[in-house]
Amino acid sequence: MRTLFMKTNRIYTPLRKYAWLFVILVAFGGLWFPKLGLLIIPIMLSLAVLGFAKGKYWCGNFCPHGSLFDFILMPISRFKKSPSLLGTF
């Protein structure tokens, strides 16, 4: 059986440390300046290119959304096991 939750010490690159600010900028800034949403297009293109070339390299090293979870949500997480209802089927 595999563990679906874990608490680890992680090493972050400077890009990964501050990438979460991009998510906040586009999400809330886009309410007043909708053209900020166009910044997502290069992100999606680089994700697709790196996905074919290196697999999940993007997810662990550059992903702004993952950075948001690591820096904002992980410190307040209780690291409890997910309910079995949410498990894989």
Residue frames relative to the residue before (quaternion, step in Angstrom):
aa qw qx qy qz dx dy dz
M 1.0000 0.0000 0.0000 0.0000 0.00 0.00 0.00
R 0.3035 -0.7723 0.5323 0.1674 3.54 -0.87 0.90
T 0.4449 -0.6850 0.5122 0.2655 3.55 -1.11 0.69
L 0.2664 -0.7944 0.5304 0.1288 3.58 -0.80 1.00
F 0.7437 0.2836 -0.2013 0.5710 3.58 1.22 0.00
M 0.1265 0.7908 -0.5941 0.0753 3.56 -1.08 0.64
K 0.2671 -0.7195 0.6190 0.1664 3.49 -1.22 0.59
T 0.0592 0.8176 -0.5660 0.0878 3.57 -0.58 1.12
N 0.4343 -0.6097 0.5734 0.3330 3.50 -1.34 0.22
R 0.1093 -0.8194 0.5621 0.0245 3.56 -0.71 1.04
I 0.2844 -0.7227 0.6053 0.1742 3.51 -1.20 0.66
Y 0.1255 -0.8234 0.5531 0.0197 3.54 -0.73 1.10
T 0.4150 -0.6510 0.5728 0.2755 3.52 -1.17 0.69
P 0.6460 -0.5170 0.3678 0.4243 3.61 -1.16 0.37
L 0.6187 0.5380 -0.3467 0.4556 3.59 1.05 -0.71
R 0.6801 0.4946 -0.2856 0.4596 3.57 0.91 -0.90
K 0.6193 0.5715 -0.3428 0.4150 3.59 1.07 -0.70
Y 0.8102 0.2820 -0.1190 0.4999 3.55 0.95 -0.84
A 0.4179 0.7250 -0.4617 0.2943 3.62 1.24 0.05
W 0.5815 0.5998 -0.3816 0.3956 3.60 1.09 -0.54
L 0.5673 0.5936 -0.3860 0.4204 3.60 1.16 -0.47
F 0.5880 0.5766 -0.3583 0.4398 3.58 1.15 -0.60
V 0.6359 0.5272 -0.3241 0.4611 3.59 0.99 -0.82
I 0.6637 0.4925 -0.2968 0.4783 3.58 0.92 -0.90
L 0.6402 0.5388 -0.3210 0.4435 3.59 0.96 -0.89
V 0.7156 0.4360 -0.2637 0.4779 3.59 0.80 -0.96
A 0.6695 0.5187 -0.3148 0.4285 3.59 0.90 -0.85
F 0.7889 0.3053 -0.1702 0.5054 3.58 0.73 -0.98
G 0.6355 0.5144 -0.3339 0.4692 3.59 1.04 -0.68
G 0.6189 0.5692 -0.3311 0.4281 3.56 1.12 -0.65
L 0.5364 0.6088 -0.4097 0.4168 3.58 1.21 -0.29
W 0.7671 0.3238 -0.1696 0.5272 3.58 1.07 -0.77
F 0.7699 0.1878 -0.1021 0.6013 3.58 1.19 -0.59
P 0.2184 -0.8417 0.4787 0.1212 3.61 0.27 1.26
K 0.5876 0.5952 -0.3754 0.3994 3.61 1.12 -0.51
L 0.4916 0.6421 -0.4367 0.3941 3.61 1.22 -0.18
G 0.5724 0.6066 -0.3684 0.4106 3.57 1.17 -0.54
L 0.5801 0.5879 -0.3711 0.4244 3.59 1.18 -0.44
L 0.5477 0.6115 -0.3946 0.4128 3.59 1.23 -0.31
I 0.5741 0.6000 -0.3712 0.4155 3.58 1.23 -0.34
I 0.5679 0.6288 -0.3870 0.3638 3.61 1.09 -0.61
P 0.6862 0.4444 -0.3206 0.4784 3.68 0.78 -0.78
I 0.5915 0.5588 -0.3637 0.4534 3.58 1.11 -0.62
M 0.6869 0.4806 -0.2859 0.4642 3.58 0.86 -0.97
L 0.6512 0.5122 -0.3204 0.4593 3.61 0.99 -0.78
S 0.6775 0.4697 -0.3024 0.4785 3.59 0.90 -0.86
L 0.5972 0.5513 -0.3559 0.4612 3.59 1.09 -0.63
A 0.6740 0.4916 -0.2956 0.4655 3.58 0.91 -0.90
V 0.6684 0.4967 -0.3063 0.4612 3.60 0.89 -0.89
L 0.6967 0.4522 -0.2789 0.4820 3.58 0.84 -0.93
G 0.5934 0.5773 -0.3608 0.4295 3.58 1.11 -0.60
F 0.6851 0.4512 -0.2816 0.4977 3.57 0.98 -0.80
A 0.7117 0.4758 -0.2638 0.4445 3.58 0.97 -0.83
K 0.8515 0.1045 0.0068 0.5138 3.60 0.78 -1.01
G 0.5632 -0.6227 0.3937 0.3741 3.60 1.14 0.35
K 0.8167 -0.2375 0.1916 0.4898 3.58 -0.82 -0.99
Y 0.2283 0.8008 -0.5198 0.1906 3.58 1.14 0.54
W 0.6112 0.5607 -0.3389 0.4441 3.58 1.03 -0.82
C 0.6759 0.5369 -0.3013 0.4050 3.55 0.82 -1.04
G 0.7565 0.4055 -0.2209 0.4631 3.57 0.90 -0.83
N 0.7880 0.3660 -0.1674 0.4660 3.58 1.13 -0.48
F 0.8279 0.2335 -0.0969 0.5007 3.60 1.00 -0.68
C 0.5222 0.7090 -0.3940 0.2634 3.59 1.10 -0.65
P 0.3571 -0.7477 0.5167 0.2155 3.63 -0.60 1.09
H 0.6381 0.5322 -0.3338 0.4452 3.59 1.03 -0.72
G 0.6530 0.4948 -0.3048 0.4857 3.59 0.99 -0.80
S 0.6160 0.5419 -0.3347 0.4635 3.56 1.09 -0.71
L 0.6141 0.5426 -0.3398 0.4616 3.58 1.05 -0.75
F 0.6699 0.4868 -0.3011 0.4728 3.57 0.92 -0.87
D 0.6750 0.5148 -0.2986 0.4362 3.59 0.93 -0.87
F 0.7889 0.3584 -0.1824 0.4647 3.59 0.84 -0.90
I 0.7412 0.3768 -0.2315 0.5049 3.59 1.08 -0.55
L 0.7882 0.3541 -0.1846 0.4682 3.58 0.75 -0.99
M 0.6226 0.5733 -0.3629 0.3898 3.62 0.96 -0.70
P 0.6550 0.5113 -0.3466 0.4351 3.66 0.89 -0.70
I 0.7403 0.3791 -0.2392 0.5010 3.63 1.08 -0.54
S 0.4675 0.6874 -0.4367 0.3438 3.58 1.30 0.01
R 0.3715 -0.7232 0.5378 0.2229 3.56 -1.14 0.64
F 0.3317 -0.7873 0.4605 0.2408 3.61 1.34 -0.05
K 0.3090 0.7366 -0.5358 0.2736 3.55 0.88 0.94
K 0.5935 -0.5669 0.4332 0.3725 3.54 -1.21 0.47
S 0.5119 -0.6424 0.4768 0.3130 3.58 -1.05 0.79
P 0.5535 -0.5976 0.4467 0.3701 3.61 -1.07 0.60
S 0.5854 -0.6105 0.4008 0.3521 3.59 -1.02 0.74
L 0.5611 0.6039 -0.3836 0.4164 3.58 1.15 -0.49
L 0.7087 0.4421 -0.2441 0.4926 3.60 1.12 -0.67
G 0.4719 0.6983 -0.4284 0.3259 3.61 1.24 -0.04
T 0.6376 -0.5186 0.3964 0.4091 3.53 -1.30 0.14
F 0.3491 -0.7508 0.5301 0.1830 3.53 -1.06 0.74
